[in-house]
Amino acid sequence: MSDRPHLWMRHEARPTERRAPLVPEDAATLVRQGVRITVEDSDQRAFPLADYAAAGCATAPAGSWTAAPQDAYVLGLKELPDGPAALHHRHIYFAHAYKGQAGAEALLGRFTAGGGALLDLEYLTDDDGRRVAAFGYWAGYIGAALAVLHRRGRLTAPLVPTARPALDALLAADAADDDTRALVVGALGRSGRGACDALERAGLDPTRWDVAETRDLDRPALLAHDLMVNTVLTVRPVPPFLTPADLDEPARRLSLVSDVTCDVTSECNVLPVYDETTTWADPVRALRGGAAPLDLIAIDNLPSLLPVEASRAFSAELAPHLARLTDAAAPAGGWDPVWARALRLFESATAPLEEATRVR
């Protein structure tokens, strides 16, 4: 048996997902290295199926991953469809299931029921705990760009995917006349850097806050900005940056929040002032109206609005690690440390469910 993995890239169930975790150019490199790749057909992916076939990948109908060989790793980005109830494969995607999010226990229960495993892309880290592949830069860039366009009355719905030159042209169009006071929280991270770059492209000079500034938050200073872009992702509960009381503060100048992180329903949410994300169809929601309005943008797949640029950047980071992924039938003890850590995290998260099953 070959020790090279079999990757099965699935069609995304979410209609607004245009990205791919692996682009054709990087797939071709993996195929040359002996990795077996099957790519499902998709009428929404930004990269044609024919390009993957030309790269040496096998092809399959959309949704056929449920019948994929048992040794295949099912590769995706966003949430799985509701079925099947039992998941038998090892899945690689952003599951958002380890911080108490809504539906997390049910999802992990599907893996427990089928004997499959989750290798969550969010938790692929190096020896120093840094993520090895992330869409953060482009999430921050788009999150800030949408906020600027909304403030300038140029944001139209439903949102549609675009390319960076077109987006940058929109950002630059009214830059000379915009005196918005913008704040980026988490400015030193991937997402924060992307947000700052977009704001600068729009002619703004944002205030940049990171760990030092949020450790002892200056709440009046935060509320004195017009626009806030939150890019902070935390794995443990921290004091919130905004509370419902802040929204009703008479001195509040803040009128727009773009939450790039979208940790809604999690106990780690630093913006517990809303309970549901916004969408491409309705990207903006009013949290307060009247004489002191406050609007929210909270879209949880922002990089899909720049699908080609975001996918190529992410794929370039992820592909080398996919090359080091062991055949699914091989003992986990021989895995590359990046993947071994992800598997241990899954096993830790599902241990209580397995114990409960044994007790019953």
PEJO-V176146 format. One record per backbone hydrogen bond with DSSP energy under -0.5 kcal/mol. NH is the residue of the N-H (numbers start at 1). CO is the residue of the C=O. Records with the same first field share a line. If there is no record, write none. Layout:
NH=CO + CO
//
This chain:
5=325
6=71
7=5 + 36
8=73
9=7 + 38
10=8 + 75
13=79
17=14
18=16
27=23
28=24
29=25
30=26
31=27
32=28
33=29
34=31
35=30
36=5
38=7
39=58
40=9
41=60
46=18
51=48
52=48 + 49
53=49
54=50
55=51
56=53
57=52
58=37
60=39
64=61
66=63
67=64
68=65
72=69
73=6
74=72 + 90
75=8 + 73
76=92
87=110
88=86
90=72
91=89 + 117
92=74
93=91 + 119
94=77
95=93
104=101
107=103
108=104
109=105
110=106 + 107
111=107
112=108
113=109
114=110
115=111
116=87 + 111
117=89
119=91
120=118
121=93
123=120
124=121
125=123
126=130
129=126
132=124
139=135
140=136
141=137
142=138
143=139
144=140
145=141
146=142
147=143
148=144
149=145
150=146
151=147
152=148
153=150
154=149
155=149
156=154
158=280
159=280
162=305
167=163
168=164
169=165
170=166
171=167
172=168
173=169 + 170
174=170
175=172
177=174
178=175
179=177
182=180
183=227
184=207
185=183 + 229
186=184 + 209
187=184 + 209
189=186
192=186
193=189
194=190
195=191
196=192
197=193
198=194
199=195
200=196
201=197
202=198
203=200
204=199
206=204
207=182
209=184 + 207
214=210
215=211
216=212
217=214
219=217
222=218
223=219
224=220
225=222
226=181
227=181
228=256
229=183
230=228 + 258
231=185 + 229
234=232
241=270
242=270
246=243
247=243
248=244 + 245
249=246
252=249
253=223
254=223
255=226
256=226
257=295
258=228
259=257 + 297
260=230 + 258
261=230
266=263
267=99
269=266
272=242
273=271
274=271
278=298
279=282
285=296
287=285 + 294
288=294
292=289
293=290
294=288
295=255
296=285
297=257
300=298
302=299
304=301
305=302
306=303
307=304
310=306
311=307
312=308
313=309
314=310
315=311
316=312
317=313 + 314
318=314
319=315
320=316
321=318
322=318
323=319
324=320
325=322
327=3
328=71
330=327
334=331
335=332
336=324
339=336
340=336
341=337
342=338
343=339
344=340
345=341
346=342
347=343
348=344
349=345
350=346
351=347
352=348
354=350
355=351
356=352
357=353
358=354
359=355
360=356
//
